[in-house]
Each structure stands twice: as C-alpha cells, then as structure tokens.
Amino acid sequence: MYKNVFDNHLLNKKTFDAYMFYGQCDFLVEDYASKIALSFTAKEDIQKIYFDEYDYENCLNILSQSSLFSSHNILLIKTVKKIPKKEVDVLIDVCNVNQDSHVIFACMEETDFKTMAKSFTSKKNSAEVRFFAPNISEAMKILKDRASSLGVVFAQGVLAHLYEMHEKDLSLCVSDIDKLSILKEEITTKTITSQCFGMGAVSLDDFLNNLFSGKHYKKDLYKILEEGTNEVYLVNQITSFVQQLFTINSYLKLYGTLNIIEIWGYPLPKNIAQTRANIAVKFKQEQFKSMLEQLLSLELELKSSKITDINSYVQASLRKFSTTFR
C-alpha cells in the first residue's frame, strides 16, 4: 500500500501483526519502522536485528516466545538484502499465531523487494508500505515538524538551504536539526555554515562561489580534500551547483527576473539566491554544456579507472576545469 493509505490506518489505530517498509526514501523507511515499534513497547524492549546479523532461525525463535519484559514482543529487522519469501512467510505466520509478537521489516536502499512484499496481505493481517521520494512541500513539512518538536527556530529560507545543502537527504537534515537543537537560538545561514557543512573550517558554499566567481579557491580545495571529503561526492556537489546555475541562467533569460521559489520550488535566503544569480549570468549556454561534460567525464574516470592518487588527480583536474571558464 502507499503511505497515505497506511497513514489512514494509523489514524484509525489499526495495527498489524507484521509490517514491511521499503521504497525510495530510507529516512521514511527508518522513521516509520521506529514509530511503529515504539507504538507497541518501550525503546529498550525492542529487539533489533541489523543487516548481516539476520539469521532466520534466531528470528523465528525470538518471535515464537513471549516477551519477558513487555506485553508485546517486537522484532525490528533492518536489511539491504532481499530475504527469501519462504522465510518471511513463516515469520509472519508465527506472529499470526503468537498475538504478543510483531515483526517489522525496514528494507533499506532501492533493492528490488517486490517478492518480499507479496508475503504481506490482509488475510495475514500484515502490511507492506512503499515510500516514494517526497516532493519539496512534503520534505519541508517533515523538517519543519522535526524542528518544531525540538523547539528549533530557523530564519526564513534557512531550512530549505539546509535541505539543498544535503542534496535532499532527509536523514542528514534531521541529524543536523537534532544537533542544532542544543544551541537554543535562531538558526541562520551563518550557523549552518559553521556547524553543519562537515568540512571543518572550509565552507563548501564559499568554495563553490569562489570557484565560479574567478576568486582564489585552491587553498579551500586542498583543505576540503585533506579533511577527508570523498572525491566523487565533491565532484557531484560541483555538478549540482552547475545545474543550479544553468537553471537560474535559463530562467533569467526567459523571464528577466529572479524568482527562486519558481526555480527551486522553495525559498532560499536572499543573499544566497542573489549570489548564485550573479554568478549564473556570467556564463553562456555553451559553457554550461562544456562544464557538465567535463564533470561527468571526471566522475566516470574516478569510478571506473584505477587512479593511484585520487586526491591529487582531482585537484589537478579541477584546476584544469576552472581554466575553461575563467
């Protein structure tokens, strides 16, 4: 079933003997699996089996018994591998017989779990819930709700900036919101830059702005890589930035004004939006095409070639890359 159907079951306090959560959003998979488990028993009483710990006989033994510490016997299985349907069928059957037991499968990553999902039917009082990547408004609501529950106040547009910074990874965003909750102050872009980039003393935003503005960037590039940033991740971030600049450039040519909400679907802090617009108008369509081709080629090389010193290779490649548009 889809998320909205399952949410209706939750509102009606409908419970199942077995649950399976899977799909395109690992954050929602983990979040729903955790919430369901906690709806039955306390955190310390949830029995967890993660990834390679999975053992069919052990899981069968756990579900066949009654809990010594709680009125419910909850088993949470987190996996990135498809579990054989025959094993899933038996684990569900045990929960049907032993009313104290409930099994929850949190199926991570985009593995093909369709075979497993077929085991979860209304006849067996079990539910499979498939999640899709949330759209902008759904993601913002999730993050706003999280911030509100922790009493974290974000300045206008800053929460969207955090979401963009983490390339729409809700897990990373929520982790940072949790971390920021200890500050007890309004969160601004300056706070995000100093606390959430994970780049030590170097801001990724500043590096990208300097790289495409013709300013000095080599020291920042060196520091970013020396601090352990994955080279492929960095190239992906640069590619994403170029795509954003191209979108802004195209929009300005079509409409003549900057409307970040129409371009991105959500607001950004004015200073960030204006800085990117100022950079975007510097380039021609042909230059964007050339930049994207170079970056995609570099990413392919890093993933497929046996480069002995990736760090130095990326620094040299990006220096060559920057000369093509300076």
JOSUL-V213349 format. One line per field, one symbol per residue. ss: DSSP state (@ for helix, = for strand, . for the rest). A space follows every 50 residues. Layout:
# JOSUL-V213349
ss: ???
This chain:
# JOSUL-V213349
ss: .=@@@@@@@@@......======..@@@@@@@@@@@@@@@..@@@.==== @@@..@@@@@@@@@........=======.....@@@@@@@@@@@@@... =======......@@@@....@@@.======....@@@@@@@@@@@@@@@ ...=...@@@@@@@@....@@@@@@@@@@@@@@...=.@@@@@@@..... ...@@@@@@@@@@....@@@@@@@@@....@@@@@@@@@@@@@@@@@@@@ @@@@@....@@@@@.....@@@@@@@@@@@....@@@@@@@@@@@@@@@@ @@@@.....@@@@@@@@@@@@@@...
